[in-house]
Amino acid sequence: MNQHAPATYLPPAKYTRSDNALCCPHGTLIAPGSCKHCWELHQADCAPCWERHLAEVTQPAPYRVLVTGSRDTRDPRPVNAALDERLARLQPGQRLVIVHGACQDRWRRLRGVDAHADAWALRAKAAGHPVDVERHPAEEHGPWPACGPIRNRHMVSLGADICHAFIGPCTSTRCPKPEPHPSHGASGCADLAEQAGIPTQRWYP
């Protein structure tokens, strides 16, 4: 018997014994003095459940980094430096999850800050680091341009331990503002993260 298994266990209505005969239906808890067949099956049921429970409680939760930024940012160094720092701070056994909006160009290639974050994650994972990547393309949330803010709200709703926002200048030809100002999408996502209580660092590369 698994020494960590609970002393009593409420099984399904019927067990099937090794000889394929149905064991007695139970309405009471199974204990060491119960039907031998049921007690053996109880041990088999409890052991994998307990092992899964131990894995859940002993491993630290993944550290989620929400990355947002301008689609026209070409320099990957600020993104790489920020993610290098997060990787160095991981606890033993902890995984780092990079979450980004998978911004694409007309040929469906990642671009800007999302491309830099994705490339960093793939390199780190290939090097054997405990890194995963979550991509959330805006196109999965409806027609453009409303899909962008909807996607950002969705990413924020999934939760994160920190948000890194790499905010460049607005380059939209549709923007009516004449004076220079920050990118709307990245700024908006950073605002949403702050409103959700996610610690947010803004970078202006």
C-alpha positions in Angstrom: 0.0 0.0 0.0 1.2 3.5 -0.7 2.0 4.9 2.7 0.8 8.3 1.7 -2.6 7.1 0.4 -5.6 8.2 2.4 -7.0 5.6 4.9 -10.5 5.7 3.4 -11.7 6.1 -0.1 -15.1 6.3 -1.7 -15.0 4.3 -4.9 -17.2 4.2 -8.0 -20.5 2.3 -7.6 -18.9 -1.0 -8.8 -15.4 -2.3 -9.4 -14.4 -5.0 -11.9 -12.3 -7.7 -10.4 -9.3 -9.2 -12.2 -11.5 -12.1 -13.2 -13.8 -9.7 -14.9 -16.6 -10.2 -12.4 -18.3 -7.2 -10.9 -17.3 -6.6 -7.3 -19.9 -5.7 -4.7 -21.5 -2.2 -5.0 -20.5 0.1 -2.1 -22.2 2.9 -0.4 -19.7 3.1 2.4 -16.0 4.1 2.6 -13.4 1.5 1.7 -10.9 0.7 4.5 -8.3 -2.0 5.2 -11.0 -4.3 6.5 -13.2 -4.1 3.4 -13.5 -6.5 0.5 -10.0 -7.7 -0.5 -10.6 -7.0 -4.2 -11.9 -3.5 -3.5 -9.0 -2.7 -1.2 -6.5 -3.7 -3.8 -8.2 -1.6 -6.4 -8.3 1.3 -4.0 -4.5 1.1 -3.6 -4.1 1.1 -7.4 -6.4 4.1 -7.7 -4.8 6.2 -4.9 -1.1 5.7 -5.8 -1.1 7.6 -9.2 -3.4 10.3 -7.8 -1.1 10.9 -4.9 2.0 11.0 -7.2 0.3 13.6 -9.3 -0.6 15.5 -6.2 2.9 15.5 -4.9 4.2 16.7 -8.3 1.7 19.6 -8.2 2.5 20.7 -4.7 6.3 20.3 -4.8 6.9 22.0 -8.2 6.7 25.8 -8.3 4.2 27.3 -10.6 5.4 28.4 -14.0 6.6 32.0 -14.2 4.6 33.7 -16.8 6.0 36.7 -18.7 3.6 38.7 -20.9 5.6 40.4 -23.6 4.0 43.2 -25.7 5.5 45.7 -28.0 5.7 47.6 -31.2 5.6 45.7 -34.5 8.3 47.9 -36.0 10.9 47.4 -33.3 14.0 46.0 -35.0 16.5 45.8 -32.1 16.1 42.5 -30.2 18.7 43.4 -27.5 16.2 45.0 -25.0 13.9 42.0 -25.3 16.8 39.5 -24.9 18.2 41.3 -21.9 14.9 41.4 -20.1 14.1 37.7 -20.7 17.7 36.7 -19.9 17.2 38.3 -16.5 13.9 36.5 -15.9 15.4 33.1 -16.8 18.3 33.7 -14.4 15.8 34.3 -11.6 13.8 31.1 -12.0 13.5 28.8 -8.9 14.8 25.2 -9.2 12.2 23.2 -11.1 10.3 26.2 -12.3 9.4 26.8 -16.0 9.4 30.1 -17.8 6.4 30.8 -20.1 6.7 33.6 -22.6 3.3 34.9 -23.7 3.0 37.2 -26.7 0.6 38.3 -29.4 2.2 36.7 -32.4 2.0 39.9 -34.6 2.5 38.9 -38.2 3.3 40.6 -41.5 1.5 40.1 -44.8 3.5 36.8 -45.3 2.4 35.6 -41.9 5.9 35.9 -40.4 6.3 37.2 -36.9 7.5 40.7 -36.6 8.7 43.3 -34.1 8.9 42.6 -30.4 6.8 39.4 -30.7 9.3 38.0 -33.2 12.2 38.8 -30.9 10.5 37.2 -27.8 9.6 34.1 -29.8 13.1 33.7 -31.2 14.5 34.1 -27.7 12.2 31.4 -26.3 13.0 29.0 -29.1 16.7 29.5 -28.6 16.5 29.0 -24.8 14.4 25.9 -25.2 16.8 24.4 -27.8 19.6 25.1 -25.3 17.8 22.9 -22.7 16.3 25.7 -20.6 12.8 25.2 -19.1 11.1 27.7 -21.4 7.8 27.5 -23.1 6.1 29.9 -25.5 2.4 30.9 -25.8 1.4 32.6 -29.1 -1.9 34.5 -29.3 -2.5 35.8 -32.8 -5.0 38.6 -33.0 -6.6 37.0 -36.1 -8.1 34.3 -33.8 -10.2 37.0 -32.1 -12.2 38.3 -35.0 -11.7 40.8 -37.8 -9.2 43.6 -37.9 -8.7 46.1 -36.2 -11.0 45.2 -33.3 -9.2 41.8 -32.9 -6.0 43.5 -31.5 -7.5 44.9 -28.3 -9.6 41.8 -27.8 -6.5 39.6 -28.1 -4.7 41.8 -25.6 -7.6 41.6 -23.1 -7.5 37.8 -23.5 -3.8 37.5 -22.9 -4.1 39.7 -19.7 -7.0 37.6 -18.5 -4.9 34.5 -18.6 -2.6 36.0 -16.0 1.1 36.8 -15.8 3.7 37.4 -13.1 5.1 40.3 -15.0 4.5 42.3 -18.2 7.4 43.6 -20.3 6.1 46.3 -22.7 8.6 47.5 -25.3 6.8 50.6 -26.7 8.0 52.3 -29.8 6.5 55.3 -31.5 3.2 55.0 -33.3 3.8 54.4 -37.1 0.2 53.9 -38.1 -0.8 55.7 -41.3 -4.4 55.7 -40.0 -3.6 57.5 -36.8 -5.2 61.0 -36.7 -2.7 62.4 -34.1 -0.2 64.7 -35.7 2.4 64.8 -32.9 4.7 61.9 -32.0 3.3 59.5 -29.5 3.7 55.9 -28.3 2.3 52.8 -30.1 -1.4 52.4 -29.3 -1.4 48.6 -29.1 1.6 48.1 -26.9 0.6 51.0 -24.6 -3.0 49.7 -24.4 -1.8 46.2 -23.5 0.5 47.6 -20.8 -2.4 49.6 -19.4 -4.6 46.5 -19.2 -1.9 44.6 -17.4 -1.5 47.3 -14.8 -5.2 47.5 -14.3 -5.3 43.7 -13.7 -2.6 44.1 -11.1 0.2 42.6 -13.1 3.6 44.3 -12.4 4.5 46.1 -15.6 7.8 47.4 -16.9 7.7 49.8 -19.8 10.7 50.1 -22.1 11.0 52.7 -24.8 13.6 51.3 -27.2 
